């Protein structure tokens, strides 16, 4: 009889301890998951100077191409607009 009661108390203590550890682990990993989600959302919204420079690089190249083309053909276009003497 005493051994059965001791065995029941031991099992109840082990169950309670396992439940407490599971609760703590669940809370800990839940907080970590929420923090990772917040960090991910912040990283999506933060732009750095390098990001802006790299995204504007194709536009700078296109502008440079247009400018070089216009400057190269400046003389030929100028001749068409001038009246011939």
Beta strands, then each sheet from edge to edge (+ up, - down):
end
